[in-house]
Amino acid sequence: FTPMDADILFAKVVTKGQRRIDYQQFEDALGLVAAKKGAEIGEVARVVSRSSGPVMNATQMENVRLHDDRSTYTGIHSTDGRHSL
């Protein structure tokens, strides 16, 4: 079962224009996963219930001295962008 399979399955069960599914749609998705894998829906539900949930792998940004340290700002940016006439 690939990420592309998951995307296709999600598109099949989600209401058009939405980005989230409700519980009934989730159950429908479990049925489609079971059919795709040739397994019983109960077995798929057990595997999902035993999982630890989603894993988020986001990129951690690094500090950039000239951007993050306001004491290094020059010109108009050093005065918060305000002009004095």
C-alpha positions in Angstrom: 0.0 0.0 0.0 1.8 3.1 -1.2 1.3 6.8 -0.4 -0.3 7.2 -3.9 -2.8 4.5 -3.0 -3.6 6.4 0.2 -4.1 9.6 -1.8 -6.5 7.9 -4.3 -8.4 6.2 -1.5 -8.7 9.5 0.4 -10.0 11.2 -2.8 -12.7 8.5 -3.1 -14.1 8.9 0.4 -13.7 12.6 1.1 -16.5 15.1 0.4 -15.6 17.2 -2.6 -14.0 20.5 -1.6 -13.1 19.2 1.9 -9.7 18.3 3.4 -10.9 16.1 6.3 -13.1 13.0 6.6 -15.6 12.2 9.2 -15.9 8.9 11.1 -18.2 7.3 8.5 -15.8 8.2 5.7 -12.9 6.8 7.8 -14.8 3.5 8.1 -15.4 3.5 4.3 -11.7 4.1 3.8 -10.9 1.1 6.0 -13.1 -1.0 3.9 -11.3 0.1 0.7 -8.0 -0.6 2.3 -9.1 -4.1 3.3 -10.4 -4.7 -0.3 -7.1 -3.5 -1.8 -5.0 -5.7 0.6 -7.3 -8.7 0.3 -7.9 -8.7 4.1 -10.8 -8.6 6.5 -12.0 -5.1 7.5 -11.6 -6.1 11.2 -8.0 -7.0 10.7 -7.3 -3.6 9.1 -9.1 -1.9 11.9 -7.0 -3.7 14.5 -3.8 -2.7 12.8 -4.9 0.9 12.6 -6.0 0.9 16.3 -2.6 -0.5 17.4 -0.7 2.2 15.5 0.9 5.1 17.3 -0.7 7.6 15.0 0.7 9.9 12.4 4.4 10.7 12.3 5.3 14.2 11.4 8.7 14.8 9.8 9.1 18.5 9.2 12.3 20.3 8.3 13.8 22.2 11.2 15.0 25.6 10.1 18.3 26.9 11.2 19.0 30.3 12.7 20.2 32.9 10.3 22.1 35.6 12.1 21.5 38.5 9.7 17.8 37.7 9.6 17.0 36.7 13.2 19.2 39.1 15.1 17.6 42.5 14.9 20.8 44.2 16.2 22.4 43.3 12.8 19.7 45.1 10.8 20.8 48.1 8.7 19.2 51.0 6.9 15.4 51.5 7.2 14.9 48.0 8.6 16.9 48.9 11.8 14.0 51.3 12.7 11.2 48.8 12.1 10.6 50.3 8.7 9.2 53.6 10.0 10.1 56.8 8.1 10.6 60.1 9.8 10.0 63.1 7.6 
